[in-house]
């Protein structure tokens, strides 16, 4: 017996009713399904776009990280040659106006040829980076210059999809709110070039020893080529394999510059692969730290800031030093001290060269190796004067030289400044190592000679006469005039002890243009660990001949510089 159907319940299909094939049902419902799919896609697009708009509006362009904006202070000699730097990062900002257009074009050709017209991001590069992050592959390059700047200066270096998305959003917003030149300037001042150089100014100096505004087409193309793998290419010029690889990329950059109209065909044909400064730097770098120590202390004092503030302030300290003379003196001392110091005795050499009447210190040799002996013998070393002060006996000294008579062990700097006052007819000039200080191309301090009369002209004449008479009456060339003729000056040798018991030796030479003081003394290890006690100077080689030859050579180099 068949039961009646329950209310609200669909009757079962009769067993003999045929099933409709899926393709027929799909054909019948295709329109409805397409409408549903279209609505879903549009909804998704609206959500994504809306989310992107919201994310864009909520995105704030962060301030650069402190470590990317901190600048070092650079020290140069009287001719502008690089001495060294102080600061945690080798970086100094430079306005884009001081970066030649061909250098800008070289970087754009090498890193992002669409920079001037793109929106700040490269969708293809973003997609590659996302895939690399998801798949765990190697980091991907190819980002725009704007993205690189955001990544290097504004964000942390972490690798994640979130950070990559934020990088893209900030890059787009940066591109829409900042001028392209401002972005390029920020990039060129923060991108790493190897050799410790962050930014184009440090790179120009460390690779070619020039200011950024003096970079040639060839040098600019080389720096642009280096940005790709700076840690590898920094050995260019010293590693043949690296140099050859960089040359190939340099050619590629020049070809791209020509194709983009950055240089003409004639400039491309005339380009020659540039010569690089040797890397790593030579051993004289450590010796120059003596100069930087003194100049940094003086510069900070003149600006009224601490030395740490100076080191992080992005200043350029133009010193009074003659680097060629300094290096020649260091080499001469090195040659003369080879093999000396028998029995644990160590010979110390200090050399000071001062311009009379001005106080500018041209040479300041305070030790052979700053790493082993940071103590500066020329500035702080107390050297027994002995007969080196005899010419001043009975002469009234005023001002900074008052009390010099009773000083048994003056510093080489003080003795040199005293004889410099004699050479200037009794006018004392306070020794100075800073000529001027600049920051971002502006002069913030200019040094002036600080002078005062410390002895009468007659007394200055008496000191010179005694020096000549009491020490052999020698009148020898101290420095050559600019016209090639030799100028005559006073040259004297004195010290403490005599014969084989020499404790100190001084050689002083001066004329109206330069005063030189060479001081020799010795020490040996003390009874307690890390202590020293005074010692007699070795007799071989003769300390007197050594001091006189060094003073004479330094004087001749100074005259020819």
C-alpha positions in Angstrom: 0.0 0.0 0.0 1.5 3.4 -1.0 1.5 6.1 1.7 0.5 9.6 0.8 3.3 12.2 0.6 4.1 14.1 3.7 3.1 17.8 3.6 6.0 20.1 2.7 8.1 17.3 1.3 9.1 17.2 -2.4 8.1 14.0 -4.1 10.8 11.8 -5.2 11.7 11.8 -8.9 10.2 8.9 -10.6 12.7 6.2 -11.1 12.0 6.3 -14.8 12.8 10.1 -15.1 16.0 10.7 -17.1 19.0 12.6 -15.4 19.9 15.9 -17.2 23.6 15.9 -18.3 25.9 18.4 -16.5 26.9 20.2 -19.7 23.2 20.8 -20.5 22.6 22.1 -17.0 25.7 24.3 -17.3 24.5 25.6 -20.6 21.1 26.4 -19.2 22.6 28.2 -16.1 25.6 29.8 -17.8 24.2 33.3 -17.8 23.4 33.1 -14.1 26.8 31.7 -13.2 28.6 34.3 -15.3 26.7 37.0 -13.6 27.6 35.6 -10.2 31.3 35.3 -11.2 31.3 38.9 -12.5 29.8 40.2 -9.4 32.3 38.3 -7.3 35.3 39.6 -9.3 34.0 43.2 -9.3 33.5 42.9 -5.5 37.0 41.6 -5.1 38.4 44.3 -7.3 36.5 47.0 -5.4 37.7 45.5 -2.0 41.4 45.3 -3.2 41.3 48.8 -4.8 39.5 50.2 -1.8 42.0 48.6 0.5 44.9 49.9 -1.5 43.4 53.4 -1.4 42.9 53.2 2.3 46.4 51.8 2.8 47.8 54.5 0.6 46.1 57.3 2.5 47.1 55.8 5.8 50.7 55.4 4.7 53.1 57.9 6.2 56.5 58.6 4.7 58.8 57.9 7.6 61.8 60.0 8.5 65.2 58.5 7.4 66.9 56.3 10.0 69.4 58.2 12.1 72.3 56.0 10.8 71.5 57.0 7.3 71.6 60.7 7.9 74.5 60.9 10.2 77.6 62.4 8.5 81.3 62.1 9.1 83.7 65.0 9.3 86.5 65.0 6.8 90.0 66.4 7.2 92.0 67.7 4.3 95.4 69.3 4.0 96.3 72.9 2.9 95.9 71.8 -0.7 92.7 69.9 -0.3 94.2 66.4 -0.3 92.4 63.9 1.9 93.9 63.3 5.3 91.2 61.2 6.9 87.8 61.3 8.7 86.1 61.1 12.0 82.6 59.7 12.5 80.7 56.4 12.6 79.9 56.4 8.8 81.9 57.7 5.9 79.2 59.9 4.5 78.8 63.6 3.7 75.8 65.1 1.9 76.1 66.9 -1.3 73.4 68.9 -3.1 72.3 67.4 -6.5 73.5 70.7 -8.1 77.0 69.7 -7.3 76.7 66.3 -8.9 77.4 66.5 -12.6 74.5 65.6 -14.9 76.5 62.8 -16.5 77.0 61.2 -13.1 73.3 61.4 -12.5 72.6 59.9 -15.9 75.1 57.1 -15.3 73.4 56.0 -12.1 70.0 56.2 -13.8 71.2 54.2 -16.8 72.7 51.5 -14.5 69.9 51.2 -11.9 66.6 52.5 -13.3 66.4 53.8 -16.8 62.7 54.8 -16.5 63.3 56.8 -13.3 62.4 60.2 -14.7 59.0 58.9 -15.9 57.9 56.0 -13.7 55.6 56.0 -10.8 58.2 55.0 -8.3 57.7 51.3 -8.5 58.3 48.5 -10.9 55.4 46.0 -10.8 57.6 43.3 -12.4 60.3 43.8 -9.7 57.7 43.7 -7.0 56.3 40.5 -8.3 59.7 38.9 -8.5 60.5 40.0 -4.9 57.2 38.6 -3.6 57.8 35.3 -5.3 61.3 35.1 -3.9 60.0 35.8 -0.4 57.2 33.2 -0.7 59.5 30.5 -2.2 62.5 31.3 0.0 64.6 32.2 -3.0 67.5 34.6 -3.2 66.8 38.4 -2.8 65.7 40.0 -6.1 67.1 43.2 -7.5 65.6 45.4 -10.2 63.8 47.8 -7.9 63.4 51.4 -9.0 65.7 54.1 -7.6 62.8 55.3 -5.5 62.2 51.9 -4.0 66.0 51.5 -3.3 66.0 54.8 -1.5 63.0 53.8 0.6 64.5 50.4 1.4 68.0 51.8 2.3 67.1 55.0 4.1 63.5 54.7 5.4 62.8 51.1 6.2 64.4 48.2 8.0 66.2 45.5 6.0 63.9 42.7 7.0 62.5 40.4 4.2 58.7 40.0 4.4 55.7 40.5 2.2 54.4 43.1 4.6 57.6 45.2 4.4 57.8 44.8 0.6 54.2 46.0 0.3 54.9 48.9 2.5 58.0 49.7 0.5 55.9 49.9 -2.7 53.3 52.1 -1.1 55.8 54.5 0.3 57.7 54.6 -3.0 54.5 55.5 -4.8 53.6 58.2 -2.3 57.1 59.5 -2.3 57.0 59.8 -6.1 53.7 61.7 -6.0 54.7 64.1 -3.2 58.4 64.7 -3.9 60.3 66.0 -6.8 62.3 63.5 -8.8 65.5 65.5 -8.2 64.9 65.4 -4.5 64.5 61.6 -4.6 67.6 61.2 -6.7 69.6 63.5 -4.3 68.5 61.4 -1.3 69.5 58.2 -3.1 72.9 59.5 -4.1 73.6 60.6 -0.6 72.7 57.3 1.0 73.5 54.5 -1.5 76.5 52.3 -0.5 79.4 52.3 -3.0 81.8 50.0 -1.1 85.1 51.0 0.5 83.1 52.2 3.4 81.6 55.0 1.4 78.0 55.8 1.9 77.0 58.4 -0.7 78.6 59.8 -3.8 80.8 62.4 -2.1 82.7 59.7 -0.1 82.7 57.4 -3.1 84.3 60.0 -5.3 87.0 60.6 -2.7 87.6 56.9 -1.8 87.8 55.7 -5.4 89.3 58.7 -7.3 90.4 61.2 -4.6 88.2 64.0 -6.2 85.2 66.0 -5.2 81.9 64.8 -6.7 81.7 67.9 -9.0 85.0 66.9 -10.5 84.0 63.4 -11.5 84.5 62.7 -15.2 82.2 60.8 -17.5 84.3 57.7 -17.1 84.6 58.0 -13.4 80.8 58.6 -13.0 80.1 55.5 -15.1 82.4 53.4 -13.0 80.7 54.5 -9.7 77.3 53.7 -11.3 78.6 50.3 -12.2 79.9 49.6 -8.7 76.5 50.2 -7.0 75.3 46.8 -8.3 77.7 44.7 -6.1 79.7 47.3 -4.1 81.4 44.7 -1.8 82.8 42.9 -4.8 83.8 45.9 -7.0 85.5 47.9 -4.2 88.7 46.0 -5.0 88.8 47.5 -8.5 92.3 48.6 -9.3 94.0 46.1 -7.0 92.4 42.8 -8.0 92.8 42.1 -11.8 89.8 39.8 -11.9 87.5 42.3 -10.2 88.8 45.1 -12.4 88.1 43.2 -15.6 84.6 42.4 -14.5 83.9 45.9 -13.5 85.3 47.1 -16.9 82.7 45.0 -18.7 79.9 46.5 -16.6 81.4 50.0 -17.1 81.2 49.5 -20.9 77.5 48.4 -20.5 76.7 51.6 -18.5 78.3 53.9 -21.1 76.4 52.1 -23.9 73.2 52.7 -22.0 74.1 56.3 -21.4 74.6 56.8 -25.1 71.4 55.0 -26.0 69.5 57.2 -23.6 71.0 60.5 -24.8 73.1 61.0 -21.6 76.3 61.3 -23.6 77.1 61.8 -27.2 78.8 59.3 -29.5 81.9 61.3 -29.3 82.0 61.2 -25.5 81.4 57.5 -25.6 84.3 57.0 -28.0 86.6 59.2 -25.9 85.8 57.4 -22.6 88.7 55.6 -21.1 88.5 53.2 -18.1 89.6 55.3 -15.1 92.5 54.6 -12.7 91.4 53.8 -9.1 93.0 54.7 -5.7 94.7 51.6 -4.3 92.6 49.6 -1.9 93.0 48.9 0.9 94.8 52.1 1.9 98.6 52.1 2.7 100.3 52.2 6.0 100.6 56.0 6.2 96.9 56.3 7.1 97.6 55.3 10.7 100.3 57.9 11.0 98.0 60.6 9.9 95.7 60.0 12.9 98.2 62.1 14.9 97.3 65.1 12.7 93.6 64.4 12.9 93.7 64.2 16.7 95.2 67.6 17.0 93.1 69.2 14.3 89.8 67.7 15.6 90.5 69.0 19.1 91.2 72.5 17.7 88.2 72.5 15.3 85.8 71.5 18.0 87.1 74.2 20.2 86.7 76.8 17.5 83.1 75.8 16.9 82.3 75.5 20.6 81.1 71.9 20.3 82.4 68.5 21.5 84.6 66.3 19.4 81.8 63.8 19.1 79.5 66.4 17.7 82.2 67.4 15.3 82.7 63.9 14.1 78.9 63.5 13.4 78.4 67.0 12.0 79.4 66.6 8.3 82.1 69.2 8.4 85.1 69.6 6.3 88.1 70.7 8.2 90.7 72.4 6.0 93.9 72.0 8.0 97.3 73.8 7.6 99.2 70.6 7.1 101.3 69.8 4.0 100.5 66.2 3.4 103.3 65.7 0.9 105.8 67.1 3.4 104.3 65.0 6.2 104.5 61.8 4.3 108.1 62.5 3.1 109.1 63.2 6.7 107.5 59.9 7.8 109.3 57.9 5.1 112.6 59.6 6.0 112.2 58.8 9.7 111.3 55.2 8.8 114.5 54.8 6.7 116.7 56.2 9.4 115.4 54.2 12.3 115.7 50.8 10.6 117.9 48.6 12.7 118.1 51.1 15.6 117.1 50.5 19.1 119.4 47.7 20.3 118.9 46.4 23.8 115.2 47.3 23.9 116.0 51.0 23.5 113.4 52.8 21.4 114.3 56.0 19.7 111.5 58.6 19.5 111.5 61.3 16.7 109.4 64.4 16.8 109.3 66.9 13.9 107.4 70.2 13.9 107.3 72.8 11.1 105.7 76.2 11.7 105.2 79.2 9.5 106.7 82.2 11.4 104.3 85.1 12.0 101.3 83.0 11.1 101.4 80.0 13.3 100.3 77.5 10.6 101.7 74.1 11.4 102.9 72.5 8.1 104.4 69.3 9.5 103.7 67.5 12.8 105.4 64.1 13.1 104.5 62.7 16.5 105.2 59.0 16.1 105.6 56.1 13.7 102.5 54.2 14.4 99.3 55.6 15.9 97.9 52.1 16.6 100.9 51.2 18.8 101.5 54.7 20.3 98.6 57.1 20.2 100.6 59.5 22.4 101.8 62.4 20.2 105.5 63.1 20.9 105.5 66.4 18.9 102.6 67.9 20.9 102.8 66.3 24.3 106.2 64.8 24.6 108.5 66.5 27.2 112.0 66.5 25.8 115.0 67.6 27.9 116.1 70.9 26.4 119.7 71.0 27.5 121.6 73.7 25.5 118.7 74.1 23.0 117.5 77.0 25.1 120.9 78.7 25.7 120.4 81.4 23.0 117.4 82.7 25.0 119.5 83.2 28.2 119.0 86.7 29.6 116.4 87.7 27.0 113.1 88.9 28.3 110.3 86.7 27.0 106.7 87.8 27.4 103.2 86.3 26.9 103.1 82.6 25.9 106.9 82.3 26.0 107.2 83.6 29.6 108.8 80.9 31.7 110.4 79.1 28.8 113.8 79.7 30.4 112.9 77.6 33.3 111.3 74.8 31.3 113.7 71.9 31.5 111.7 69.7 29.1 109.5 71.7 26.7 107.4 70.0 24.0 108.8 70.1 20.5 105.8 72.2 19.5 106.6 74.8 22.1 110.3 75.0 21.3 109.5 75.3 17.6 107.0 78.1 18.2 109.6 80.0 20.3 112.2 79.9 17.5 109.4 80.8 15.0 108.8 84.0 17.0 112.5 84.8 16.7 112.3 84.2 12.9 109.4 86.7 12.8 111.5 89.4 14.6 109.9 88.8 18.0 106.2 88.3 17.0 104.8 85.1 18.4 102.0 83.4 16.5 99.9 80.8 18.3 100.4 77.4 16.6 97.3 76.4 14.7 96.3 73.4 12.6 93.0 74.6 11.3 92.7 77.1 8.4 88.9 77.0 7.9 85.9 74.8 8.4 83.1 74.3 5.9 79.7 72.5 6.0 77.6 71.7 3.0 79.7 74.0 0.9 79.4 77.0 3.3 82.3 78.3 5.4 81.3 78.3 9.1 84.7 79.3 10.5 87.8 81.0 9.1 90.9 81.0 11.3 93.0 84.1 11.7 96.6 84.2 13.0 96.7 85.0 16.7 99.8 87.1 17.2 101.5 89.2 19.8 105.0 90.5 20.4 106.9 88.4 22.9 110.4 89.9 22.6 111.9 93.0 21.1 113.4 93.0 17.6 116.8 93.7 19.2 116.4 90.6 21.4 115.3 88.5 18.5 118.5 89.6 16.7 120.5 88.7 19.8 119.0 85.2 19.9 119.8 84.6 16.3 123.4 85.8 16.7 123.9 83.6 19.7 122.5 80.6 17.9 125.0 81.1 15.1 128.0 81.9 17.3 127.3 79.4 20.0 126.6 76.5 17.6 129.3 76.8 15.0 128.0 79.9 13.2 126.3 77.8 10.5 124.3 79.6 7.9 122.7 77.0 5.6 119.7 76.7 3.4 116.6 76.0 5.4 114.1 76.4 2.5 114.3 77.3 -1.1 112.6 80.4 -2.4 109.8 80.0 -5.0 112.1 81.4 -7.7 114.6 78.5 -7.1 117.1 80.5 -5.2 118.1 79.4 -1.8 117.2 81.4 1.3 119.7 81.5 4.1 118.6 80.8 7.7 119.9 79.6 11.0 120.5 75.9 11.6 121.6 74.8 15.1 122.1 71.5 16.9 121.9 71.2 20.7 120.6 68.9 23.4 121.3 67.2 26.7 124.3 65.1 27.4 127.4 64.8 25.3 129.6 62.3 23.5 128.3 58.8 24.0 126.0 59.9 26.8 123.6 61.8 24.6 120.1 61.9 26.2 118.4 64.2 23.8 119.3 65.9 20.5 117.6 69.0 19.0 118.1 70.3 15.5 116.4 73.6 14.8 116.4 75.5 11.5 114.6 78.7 10.7 114.2 81.6 8.3 111.5 84.1 7.7 109.2 81.5 6.0 109.6 78.3 8.0 110.8 77.1 11.4 111.7 73.4 11.8 112.4 71.6 15.0 113.6 67.9 15.2 113.8 66.3 18.6 115.3 62.9 19.4 115.0 61.1 22.7 114.9 57.4 23.8 113.3 55.1 26.3 113.4 51.4 27.3 111.0 49.0 29.1 110.7 49.7 32.8 110.7 47.2 35.6 107.0 47.1 35.7 104.8 45.8 32.9 103.7 48.4 30.3 106.1 51.1 31.7 109.1 52.8 30.2 112.0 54.8 31.6 114.3 57.3 29.9 117.4 55.9 28.1 120.5 57.2 26.4 120.3 57.6 22.6 122.2 54.9 20.7 125.5 56.1 19.3 125.1 54.2 16.0 123.8 55.8 13.9 124.9 59.1 15.2 121.9 60.9 16.7 123.4 64.3 15.9 123.9 63.4 12.2 120.4 61.8 12.1 118.7 64.9 13.5 120.7 67.3 11.2 120.0 65.3 8.1 116.3 65.0 8.8 116.0 68.7 9.5 117.9 69.6 6.4 115.9 67.2 4.2 112.6 68.4 5.6 113.6 72.0 4.9 114.5 71.2 1.3 111.2 69.4 0.8 109.3 72.3 2.3 111.1 74.7 -0.1 110.2 72.7 -3.1 106.5 72.1 -2.2 
